[in-house]
Amino acid sequence: MKLLSRVVWAEGMYLAPHHFQAQNRYFEESVHFATSSLWKDAYGLAACQLDADALRNGTVSLLHARGMFQDGLPFDIPECDPRPDPYNIVAKFLPTTDSLTVALAIPRWVAGQQNCELDPFPSGNARYLSTTEMVHDENTGLEPKPVQMGRKNIRLVVVPNREENLLTLPIARVMRDQSGHFVYDPTFVPPCLRVSASERLSSMLQRTVEILEEKSAVVTQEQQSGEKFQTGMSARQVAQFWFLHAINSSLTPLRHILLAKHRHPEDMFREMSRLAGALCTFSLDSNPRTLPVYDHADPGPGFSALEEHILRHLEIIVPSQAIVIPLKGTTRYFYEGEVRDERCLGPSRWMLGIRSHVGEADLIAKTLQLVKVCSSQFVPELVRRALPGLKLDHRQVPPAAVSAKVDSQYFVITRNGPCWEHIMRTRNVGVYVPGELPSPDLELIVLLES
């Protein structure tokens, strides 16, 4: 029952607590009515952190949480609202139970019934519990007076819950790992007000943007190395242009959502759906009607299905066994590149391709002797101290996954030692090519292991 009628104030009227309660209720309902009218899903978590160490002992403990319940009630734990008592989940986890969903819960507001308990030993069934706080006069900062405040009666529960009067907001899913310990399910996505509230959504968005950037760079490089658009071009070239258009059209808005962080998850879902639908164009067995729809109450399965669809279609069109890390010149003889795709730091082989205006024998010998590869921060130090970087081994014939260029020589980079450890930490790679190799043309290629 909504209360959208304001209280009528008149001179000489008898004031009772009911007047102020009705006015507060009018303001609360008006704000909720406005937000729910402007946004379909104006509830969920804005931030949340649980104690993973306490869970190993079977206790769900909330460190902090901010957000809004389905009826518009905001909460900010522990800054404004006290932490709920820890919840022991051991008794609820039966031997046949695979997982349990934990939620924040609060009693619903019920018209015509008690919604705030004044008893110093409350039963805990009301929406608010009365507490006394000392409040200072805002005009003078003096004369503190005791004021009764309605503390939100928020608790932790397992859903589904038998208490029908409780309003619940899922925050995590508990499962057992291979050792039998309790852990939080990393794939669970609760209802959120912003993408940054879910680590799963944030990492998914980061990974999607990195892959799109890599795919865009690969296709762009192929287009630049080939002929320009002209009459009579092949069907494959036309398809590549449309594929590049689909990627670049989605890359910019997805990157904006990634950097903004406070956008609603539905915005991310909309852009991923747009990309997934565009990729259906390049596959005969895909239909956009089969793509999932957004479900704010349980967004995880829909996002996972979209991600799987996007990655699968990107691999079909442009296989990513070979990832190119663009190298740009910073100062004379020095080049650097950013490792954006985390897969490059996993099981893979790194290769350096180099071409210069010298003979083949000189190119191979001088590269092995003079070229240095390390993190972009340490390469100048290696040159100054005349120290070697990562070891290079020449390959007369590069792997089939590498699109070998004419007059280029390819070298395998050995991934170990302090230089490699610093590349992994900084996600930046630097290359030094001295003047003995004039006008070098470099390419850094990462071959992923399946």
N, C-alpha and C positions, 0 to 999 in steps of 0.2 A: 504494500500500500504506500503510494507516494503522497507526500504532503507538499504541494506546490502552491498553497494559498498562504499569503503573508499575514502576520498578526496585525490587527488594527489597534493602533495606540490612540488613546483619547484622554483628555484632561479629566482628572478626578476618578479615573477607573481604579478598581481594586486590583493590585498586583499580586499574583501568585507565581510560584515556580513554573506552573504550566505555561505561562506566557513566554518566558525566556526559553523553556524547552522547545516550545512550538516554533519560536523564531529560529533557534539553532537548527532545528530539524528542517525548516524551510530552506535555510542557506545550504545545508548539506545536500538536500535533494535537488536543489536548483543547479549546484555545481555538477553533481553526478548526471543529471538529465542533460546538461549542456555537453559534457565530455562524451557521454555514451551516444549522443545524437551526432556529434562530429566524427567520432571514431568508433568503428564497429567493435573493436576489442580493446577497450581502454582499461585493461587490468593486467596484472602480472608482476613480475619481478623487475626492478631496476638494477639491483645488485644483490648478491647472496654469496656467503662463504660459510662452509661447514667444516668442522674439525675432523679431518681424516684420521688423525691419530686416535681420537676417542672412539671412533667407529670400530677400530680393530678389537676393542674390548666390548663391542656390542652396544655402544651408547651413541645416539645421535645428538650432537651438540651444535647449536647454532652460534657462530661467531658474530655475524652481522647480516642484516637483510634490509632492503628498502623496496617499496613497491606499493601496490594497491589491490585490495580485494575486489571481487566481482561487483559488490554493491557500492563501490566508490570510496571505501574506508582506506585512507592512507596509513602506512606504518613505516617507521624508521628505527630499526633495532641495531645497537642499543642507545643511539644518540637521544631519541625522544621516547622510545618505548622500551621497557625492560625485556631482557632475554627470557624466552620461555624456558621452563625447566627441561633439563636433558631427558631424552626419551630412551628407555632400555628396550631394544628391539629383539633381544634374544628370545623372549617368550613368544613373540609373534612369528618368529622364523621357524616353521616346522621343517622336518627333514625333507618333506616333499615340495617345499616352497622354493621356487627359483629366484624370485625377487619380490621386493615390497616397495611401494611408493610412499614416501614420507611427505607430509604436507603441513603447512601452517594452517591453523584453524581458529575460528572465533565464533561465538554464538551470534546468530542472526538477530537483527533488530526486529522485535515483534510489537506491533501496535496493540495498545491496551494492556500490556503486561510489563513486569518489572524488567528494565533493561540496564539498571545500575544497582549494585548491591552496596548498601551503606554499612552493613554488619562488619565489625572488625575481623570476624572469622567467617568469611563468605563461603558459600557452597560451591562457587565457581561456575554457576549456570547462567549468569547474566553477562551481557556484552561488555559492560564496564564494571570495574571494581573501584570503589571510592578510596582515595588516598589523600592525605593532608600534606600540603606543601606550603612553605613560607614564601610569600610573594611581597616584594617591595613596591612602594609607590613609584610609578614611572616618572612622576613629575619631580620628585625630590630625591629618589633613591633611598629614602629612609622609611621608617615605620613599617617593618615587615609584619604582615598579618597572615594567620593560617587560612588557607583557602583549600576547599575540597576539590580535588581533580578526579576526573573519570579515567582511570588507567585501563587501557585496552586489555581484555582478557584473552591474550593470544597464547596458544599452546601448540605443541607438536603432536601429531597423530599419524596413524597409518591409514591410508585410504585403499578401498572404500571403508567408510566408518559407519557404524550403526546409529550414531546419534544424528537424527535428521535435522536438529536445530542448528547444527554446525555448518558454517561456511568454510570450505577448504580450498587451499591454493597449493598445488603440488610444487615441491622444491627440489626433490632428488629421488633417485631410485637406488635401493640397496640390494647388493647381490654378493655372492661368495666368489672369491678367486680360486685358483687351482689349489692353493694351500688350505682352503677352508676358512680363510679370514673374511670378515665383512669389509666390503669396499663399495664406494659409490660408482655407479655405472657411468662411465665417461661419455656414452652415447645418448644419455637422457637429456632432453631439452624441455625445461618447464615453460609454462606461459610467461612471456617476457614483454616488457614495455620497450626494451631496446636490445639491439643485437649484442652489445657488450656484456649484458647480464648473463649470457650463456657462453662458457668457454668452448663448448662444442660448435656453436654457430660462428664464433669469432675465428676459430682455427679453420673451419670449413670455408669461410669467406676469404681468409688469407690464402689458403691453398688454391682456391679457385682463381683468384686474381693472379697469383704467380704462374699458374699453368696457362691462363689466357695470354699473359704477357709473353711467355715463352713461345706459345703457338703463333702469336701475332708476329714475333720477331722472325721465326723460321719461315713463315709464308711470305712475309715482306721481303726477306732476303732472296727467296727464290724468284719473286716477281721482279726485283730490281736487277737480278743477274740475267733474267731472260728478256725477251722482247717486250716492248711497250704494247699497250692495248691498241689493236688495229683490226681492220676488217679481215675476216678469214682466219682468226685465231682459233685454236683448238678448243674443244668442249672442256677439256681438263683445265685450261687456263681460265675460261669463263667461270667454271666451278670454283677455282681457287679465289678469284676476285669476290664472288658472293660469299664464300666461306670467310674470307678476311673481313668482309663487311659485317657479317654476323658476329664475329669475335669482337671487333673494335666497337661496334654499337653497344655491346654489353659491358665491355671492359671499363669504360669511363664511369658509368653509373655505379657499377659494383665497387670500383676503387673509391668513389666518393662515399659510399656507405661504409667502407672499411675505415676510411680516415675520419669520418664524422663520428662513428661509434654509437651515437645516441639515436640512430634511426630505428623505427619500429621493424621487427622481424618480417612483417608482411611486405615491407618495401624490398627487403632482400629476396624474399620468396618471389615477388613479382618479377624482378630482374632476372633471377635464375630461371623462372618459367619462360620468360621471353627468349632467353638463350636456348633453353631446351627445345622450345617449339621451333626456333629457327634451324637448329641442328637436325630436326626431323626431315628437313628438306633434302638432306644428303644421305638419307637411309630409306630404302624401300620398305623395310619391315617395321618402321616406326610411325606412330600416328599421334599427333598432339592431343587427341581426345583421351588417350590413355594416361596422360600426365596427371599427377596428384593435384588436389586442390588444397588450399591453405586451411589448416585446422588449428586455431589458436589454443584450444584447450590441450591438444597433444600435437605439437608441431614437429616433433622429432622424426616420425616415419616419413612425412611428406618431404622434409628437407633431405633425408637420406636417399629417398627414391630419386629426387631431382639431381642430387650430386652424382649418383651412380649413372643416371642417364647421360648427363653431360660428359663425364669422364669417358664413358664407353664410346660415345659418338666422336669425341675428340681424338681418341686413339684410333678409331676406324679411319678417320679422314687424314690425320697427320700423326703417324706413329711417333712416339716420343722416346724411342730408344736412344737417340742422339740429341742431346740438348746443347745448344750453342750459348756460351757466356760471352756477350759482347765486350770487347776490350776497346777502351778509348784512351788516347794519348793525354797525359796530364802535363808533363814537362818533357823536355828533350830526352829521348831514350827510354822514358818510363811510360808504362801503360797499366791500367787497372780495370777491373770488372767486378760487378756485384753478383754474388751467388744468391739469387732470389728463390730458386726452387730447392727445397730441403732435400729432395731426392738426390741431388748432386753430392751431398755430404754422406750419403749412405753407400750401400754396395754399388760401386761404379768404377769405371776406368776413365782417367783424365788424359786427354791428348792435346798437344800443342802443335798446330800447323803454322808453318812460317814460309814465306816466299820473299826473296830479295834479288837485287840485280848483281848477283855473283854466281859463280859456277856451282854446280850441284855438290861437288866434293868440298869446296870451301864452305858452302852453306851448312852442310852436315857437321863438318869439323868445328867451325866457329860457333855454331849453336850449342854443341855439346860443351865447348870450352868456355864460352863467354856469356851466354844467355842465362839469366837467373829468374827463378820463379819462387815466390813466397807470398806472404800477405802484403798488401799494398803499403802497410805501415813499415814493414821491416826490409823491403827490397832496397831502399836507399842506404840503409845501414849495412846490408851485405856488400853493396858496391863499395862503400867507403872503406870497409875492413877487408875487402878482397876475399870474402867468404862464399862458399857455394850455397845455392838454394836447394830446392827439391831436385832429386836426381832425374835426368832425362835419358831415355833410351830410344835410339832411332829405330823406326819401322820402315823398311823398304817398301812394303805393301801395307797400307792402312786397312783396318777392318772394313767389311762390306757396308756397315752402317754409316760410315763416314763418306760424305760426298766429296771425294778427293778433287782438289783443284790442280790444274796444270802447273808444273814448275814448283809446286809446294812440297815440302818435306814434313813428315809427321813424326812426333816424338811422344812416347808414353811417359807420363809424369808419375813418379813413385810417391805414393801418398803415405808418408810417415815422417816422424821427426818433429822438432819444434815448429818448423815452418807450417807444416800441415795442421798441427794443433791450433796455431794462431789463425789460420784461414778458417777453421771450423768455428772458432770463437767470434771472429769479426765478420765472417761471411763476405770477405773482400779478398780478391787475389790480385797480386801485382806481378808485372813482367818487366824485366830490364833487357833491352836489346841495344848493344853498343853501336857506335858509328861504323865499325867494321862491317856491319850488315846494313847497307844503305837502303832507304825507302822500304822498310819491312812491311809485309802484309800478314797480319796475325789473325789466327782464329783459335779459340779455346773450346774444345768439344768434350762433353761428358757423355760417355756411353753407359747407360743404365743396365744393370744386370737384372734379368727377369727372375 
